[in-house]
Amino acid sequence: MHRNQDLYVFFMDSIPQLTEAWYDSLDRNKKPGIYSSENPEIIQQLKQHNYEFHLHFCELFIVSEQEFKANFLPWIKKIVQDVMYHGTPLHLIMQEFMKNRELYFSFLDTYASQHEDITLSLTMAYQRLITNMFDLVICTIAEESHEATQLRLKAQRKTIDELSAPVISLKECDIALLPLIGTIDEKRAQVILESTLERCIKMQVKKLYIDLSGTIIVSSVVGHHLSRLIGALRLVGIEPVLCGIRVEIAKNATQLGFVFEGIEIKSSLSKAISIY
């Protein structure tokens, strides 16, 4: 335990040199990501993060693996969520941790050369400890990065879904517009059904103009979803109005067997909302 404490103090005292040695080793040959940045503020932030890393990592000599991971995890989460790293490929981040591992081996050799009682077997035991803890940190970073990426993708998909079915309030009244643009496949049709109904209820819409002038109904499944949307709107007391049905859409709908009986239909959106 005394030797571990002494080694802990040695590495803690060496943190400034570890950080500078790591930064000097960076390959700045226009690689994608943060490590090639020449911005002084970013460089300082990188060094600060590396310094913080060593503060945590040095604890491997004085705490259990469980406590080591528990103390390290908040810092790892902070780094993974920091937007400054989002443009840096994960494999490049992993490479920098591997460089730091080699620095620990080098500094361990320096420490061993200064203490005659440090045997080869003890040095190898410390090397295994350092390797195991770096593996633990790298795996944890990979896991947290994957989870953070999935959360970002989920948020992006939600935004895209909302943009694919934008319900727009007209003059702050209970009249709204749903402009459908582009090709609607089965997946998007399902998103439109769910998102539109939810947003109309939230906005307390009483009448919804569905503008089809910028889209194409491509299958019977999509037409079925449109019929379901109209039916669902009616069930919750919202009056649907179809606008801008182009000739090819009308022909397609007829061939697929969709006749929107009892639905108010306007030739164009401009005529439909001219009274507002």
N, C-alpha and C positions, 0 to 999 in steps of 0.2 A: 504493500500500500504506500509505503514511503517513497519507493521508486516511482510509482505511478503519479504521485503528487508532484514529485520533482520534475518528471517529464511534462506534466501538465503546465507547471510554471515555466519551463523552458519554451514550450510552444506558445504559451500566452505572450511571453516576452518577445517572441519571434514574429508575431502577427504582422507588424508593419513591414518587415522584410519579406514575409510570405506574400503579402498583397502586392508589393512593388515587383517582386520576382514574377508573380503571375501576370501582372499587367504588361510587363516588359516582354513576356513570351507570346503575347497576342499577335496573330497574323492579321494585319490590317490591309491586305491586298484586295480590297473591294469585295469582300465576302458579304452575302446578304445578312442583315441583322445589325444588332447593336454594337457588336465587338469591333466593327470597323469605323465607328463614329469618331469624328474629330471635334465634336462639340464639347467644350470644356466642362459644361454642366453635366452632360451625360457621362463623361469620363470620370468625374468626381463621384457620381452616383454609382457607377460600376465598382469603383474602388471601395466605396462605403459598403456596398452589398457584400463584396468579397471579405471585407474586414468583419462584418457581422457574421458571415458564414464561419470564419475561423473561431470567433468567440463561442459559437455553439459547438463546432466540431471538436474543439480541444477538450470538451467535457467527456469524450469517450474514455479518457484515462481515469476518471474519478467517479463516474456514475454507472448504473446498470444500463443494459441495452434498452430496457423498457423506459427508464427515465430519460435516457438520451433521446429516444424518438419522441417522447411526449414533449420535451423541452424544445426540440427542433421543429416540430410540425407547424406551429404558428408562423415561424419565419419562412418555411417552405411555402406555405399557403400564400403569404404576403408576396413573395417573389413571383410565384406562378401567376398571381392575379394582377401583377404590375403590368400596365399596358406597354411599358417601354420594352418588354421582352416579347410582345405578341408578334412582332415581325421577324423574329429570329427563329430559324428552324430548330426543332428540338435536338436534333443530332449535334448541332454546333454547341448548344448549351451543355450537352452531355460531355463533349470533348473537353470543354473548359474544366469540368469537374474532374475529369481524368488527369488533366495537367496538374491540378491542385493535389491530387493523390500522389503523383510523382514527386512533387515538391515536399510532401510530408515524408516520403521515403528518404529524400536527399537530406532533409533537416534531421531526420532520425539518425542517419549515418554520421552526421556531424556531432550529434549528441553522444552517440556511442563511442566516437573517437576521443571524446573528452572525458570519458569515464571508463577506466580500466576494468571495473567490475561488471560491465555490460557484456555478457557472453554472446556468441553467435546465435545460440539457441534462443536467448531472450530477445535479441534483435529480431529474429525471424518471427517470434511470437507477437511482438509489437507490429510487425509488418502485416501479419494475418489479421490482427485487430483493426488496423487502419483500413485494410482492404475490405473487410467485412462491413465496417461502418460506412465506407464510401459506397459500397454496393447497396446498402440499406437506404442511404440518402438518395442515390441516383434512382432507385426503383420507386421510392416515395415521390420524388419529383415527377417521374414519368406518370405515375398513377394520378397525382393531383393535376398534372397538365392535361391528361386525357379527360378527367372529370370537368375541368374548367372549360375545355374546348367543347365538350358536349353541351354544357350550359349555354355557352355563347351561340352555338349552332341552333339550340332550341329557341333562344331569344330572337335570332335572326329569322328562323323559320316563322315564328309568330308574327314578326314585323312584315315579312313577305306575304303571309296569309292575309294579314289585315289590309295590305296594299292591294291584294288581288281582289278584294271585295270591299271597297271603300263605301261606306254609307255616309252620304253627305247631307247635312241638314240644309233646308232651303229657307232662308230668311228667318232663322231662329224660330220656326214654327214646328208643328207636328207633321210636316211634310218633308220627305227625304228622297234622295236620289241614289240609286245603285247603278253606276256606269260599268258595264262589263266590256272589257277590251281584250282583244287577242283571242287565241284559240282556247277553248275550254275542254280539257280532257276530264276523265272520270275523277281523278284525284282533286283537281281544282274545283270541279262541280261540288264535291262533298264539302270542301273547305268553304265555298261560297254559301252553301246551305246552312252550315253550322254557324259561321261567323255573322252572316247577315241577320239571321233570326236573333242571335244573342245581342247584337248591337242595336237592332231596331227596338227590342224590348227595353234595353237600357236607356235609349234615347226617347222612349215613349212616343214612337212614331205611330201615326194613324193612317197615313197613306204613303206608299213607297212606289216611286217611279223606277221601273227596271228598264234601263236603256240598253238595247241589244244592237244598236247601229254599228258598234265597233267590234263585234265578235261573230263567231261561227259556231253553230251547234253541230258537233261532228259525229254524234252517235246517239242511238236510242237510249243508252245509259245516261248520257248527259241530259237529254231531253227529259228523261224520267226524273232526274234530280231537280230540274227547273220546275217540273210539275209539283214535286214534293215541296219545294220552296214556296210556291204559290199557295199550296194547300196549308202549309204550316203557318204562313203569314195570316191567312184567313182565320185559322183556328184561334189565333191570339188576338184577333180583332183588328188586324192591319189590312187595309185595302191595297192590293197590288195593281199596278197599271203598267202594261207593257208598251214600250216606245221603240220606234226605229227598227221595226222588223223589216229587214231587207228582203228582196224577192227570193234570193237563194235560200235564206233562212226559212221563209214561209213555205217554199217548195219542200225543203228538207223536212220540216216539221210535219207537213201533210203526208209525205211519203212514210214517215216513221209512225204515223197514226196519232200525232198530237194535235188536238183541236182544243184551244183554250177557251172553252165555253164559259160564259158568264164573266169574263175578264175584260175590263176596260182596256181598249187598245188604241194608241195614238200613232199616227204615221211618223211623227218626229218628236224629239224631246223638246224642241223649241216651241212647238204648238202645244205640247202638254203642259208646260210650265209658264206659258205666256200670261196666265191670269194672276201669277204671283208677283 
